[in-house]
Amino acid sequence: MSAETSNNNQSSLTPTQHSALHQWLQQTLPDYTGHFDLEKFAAGQSNPSFLLNTGTHKYVLRRKPAGELLASAHAVDREFRLISALQHTDVAVPTAVALCEDDNVIGSMFYLMSYEDGDILWDPSLPTTPVAQRYDYYRALVESLARLHRVDYHALGLDDFGRPGNYYERQLSRWSKQYQASATSELPQMDALIQWLQQHLPEDDGQCSIIHGDYRLDNVIFYRGEAKIRAVLDWELATLGHPMADLAYYCMALRLPRSGEMQGLHGEDLTALNIPDENAIISHYCDVRGIDKPAHWTFYLAFSFFRLAAILQGVYKRGLDGNASSDKALRMGRLVAPLAAQGLKTTLED
């Protein structure tokens, strides 16, 4: 994992927790020399992540947030299990190192994974990337997603990682409840979007794969200066589900505005930027997987806007409660209504 860290040490460990982590590292890491530095990554709204430097090796420590959490959220043990299972597939992931389920060590469950040095690209217009290479970066992203969806989860022993079948029905119910549990005001746009989704829910078509759940440009590390993916990060929302959920979520970037907390590509000249449009992305993905173009694409997109709005409402609520991993969480509440409105606008394409 590679990203900017904060300017000062924000490990937030008490002396007792620091000592307990030291003891755990001694018991867990064969290369541990008795000293570590822990520095929080500046980015991230979900599970707080830290750069752990022992002097001889760098790791990433990823933990559950402190405080009261929504049911089934922030399951770092699921993340650890999945990246462990994916180690020997053609999906690029960090190396899973160790899981600590003892809350008494640092106050919540956490795991260690390898620190992957590379490029994280935050702006989907790729302004620092030569124009001629931008299409290749997007092709690499699409191919990585298609490879994930081709993985035989049965062979990896992940049959119980989610519930196959009726993915959208279950997810719509889950995120509607999560949204209602974290709502801080009435949003008619969100209520209308939920109603539309309920009325247009497609029949289950039997597709099921491992899905990432938050697949986007800035959750991927590229090799330095190359359109080659070194590691896919942030598997907190991964489950067994419908692969179009990942593809539609990924394509949302083309419809999000250029300004604000979440930069998108809406209104940009994609041809001039040498970035594939939505049709090209879908076609490439389907070619890699050897499948037909998806039916119900409008529903998949509308659902993606709804789900992201529900997630960000939860982030905002945690910010209000003081449990978020970044001050940026408090600004996320402003995005919920516009995302719901964009989701409603998408439904007019049906």
C-alpha positions, 0 to 999 in steps of 0.5 A, spaced: 500 500 500 502 506 498 499 513 500 500 520 503 501 519 511 499 525 515 504 530 517 504 527 524 504 521 528 496 519 529 497 512 531 492 514 537 495 508 541 495 509 549 502 507 552 499 500 554 496 499 547 503 501 544 506 496 549 501 490 547 502 491 540 510 491 541 509 484 544 504 482 539 509 484 533 515 480 537 510 474 537 508 474 530 513 477 526 520 473 525 524 479 522 521 484 528 527 487 531 524 490 537 522 497 535 516 500 530 513 507 528 506 507 526 503 513 522 496 514 520 494 514 512 491 521 511 486 518 506 480 513 508 473 514 511 472 506 513 477 502 516 483 506 519 490 504 516 497 505 518 504 505 516 507 500 520 515 501 520 519 496 524 526 499 521 527 493 516 520 492 513 514 496 512 507 493 513 500 496 513 496 495 519 488 496 518 484 496 524 476 497 525 474 504 528 473 505 535 466 506 538 459 503 536 458 501 529 453 498 524 452 491 524 456 487 519 460 493 518 468 494 518 469 486 518 477 487 517 477 479 519 473 478 512 478 483 508 484 478 511 480 472 509 479 474 502 486 477 500 489 471 503 485 466 499 486 471 493 494 470 494 495 465 488 490 467 483 491 472 478 488 478 482 493 483 484 493 484 492 497 485 498 500 479 501 496 477 508 501 477 514 497 476 520 490 477 523 489 479 530 482 478 533 484 480 540 481 487 541 485 488 548 491 489 544 490 496 540 482 497 542 479 493 536 481 487 531 486 489 526 491 485 521 497 486 517 499 486 510 504 488 506 506 495 504 506 495 496 510 501 493 507 504 487 502 510 484 495 511 487 492 516 482 486 520 485 484 524 479 480 520 474 482 524 468 489 522 469 492 529 469 499 527 471 499 521 466 502 522 458 495 522 454 498 516 450 498 512 456 491 513 459 487 508 455 492 503 457 491 505 465 483 504 464 484 497 460 488 495 466 483 497 471 477 493 467 482 487 466 483 486 473 476 487 475 474 482 469 479 477 472 476 478 479 470 476 477 473 470 473 475 467 480 473 460 482 471 462 489 469 455 490 476 452 489 478 458 494 473 455 499 469 461 499 462 458 498 460 461 505 463 468 503 456 471 501 449 468 499 449 466 492 443 468 488 438 474 489 444 479 490 440 486 488 434 484 492 438 483 498 443 488 497 437 493 496 434 491 503 440 491 507 443 498 504 436 501 505 436 499 512 443 501 513 441 508 510 435 509 515 439 507 521 444 512 519 439 518 517 440 525 520 435 528 516 429 527 511 431 526 503 426 526 498 430 524 493 433 518 496 426 515 498 424 516 491 430 512 488 429 507 493 422 506 491 424 506 484 429 501 485 424 496 489 419 497 483 424 495 477 428 490 481 430 485 475 429 477 476 435 474 479 439 471 473 444 466 476 450 470 476 455 470 482 462 472 483 467 475 488 465 482 488 470 488 490 464 492 492 468 499 492 472 498 485 475 505 483 481 508 481 484 510 487 483 503 490 488 501 486 496 501 486 500 501 479 507 500 479 511 506 478 510 509 471 506 503 469 499 501 466 500 495 470 496 494 477 501 492 483 495 491 488 487 492 489 486 495 496 480 496 500 476 489 500 472 491 506 465 491 502 467 485 498 462 479 498 459 474 493 454 477 489 452 480 482 459 482 478 455 488 474 455 491 481 462 492 481 462 494 473 456 499 474 460 502 480 466 503 477 463 506 471 459 511 476 466 516 475 464 518 468 457 521 471 460 524 477 462 532 477 469 534 476 468 538 483 467 537 490 469 531 494 469 526 489 472 528 482 469 524 476 469 525 469 462 528 467 462 533 462 469 532 460 471 530 452 473 523 453 476 522 446 481 528 447 483 525 454 484 518 451 479 515 456 474 510 454 467 512 454 462 507 458 460 503 452 468 502 451 469 500 458 463 495 458 465 492 451 472 491 453 470 488 460 465 483 456 470 481 451 475 479 457 470 475 460 467 472 454 460 474 456 454 478 452 453 486 454 449 486 460 441 487 461 438 492 466 444 497 465 440 502 468 438 499 474 445 497 475 447 504 475 441 507 479 443 502 484 450 504 485 448 511 486 443 509 491 448 504 495 454 510 495 449 515 498 447 510 503 455 508 505 456 516 505 451 517 510 454 512 514 460 515 514 457 522 515 454 519 521 460 516 524 463 523 523 458 526 527 459 521 532 466 522 533 468 515 530 470 516 523 477 515 521 478 522 518 475 529 519 473 529 511 467 524 514 464 530 516 463 533 509 461 527 506 454 528 508 453 534 503 454 528 497 448 524 499 443 528 496 446 530 490 448 522 489 441 520 490 439 526 485 444 523 480 441 516 481 434 518 479 436 522 473 439 515 471 433 512 471 430 516 466 434 513 461 430 506 462 
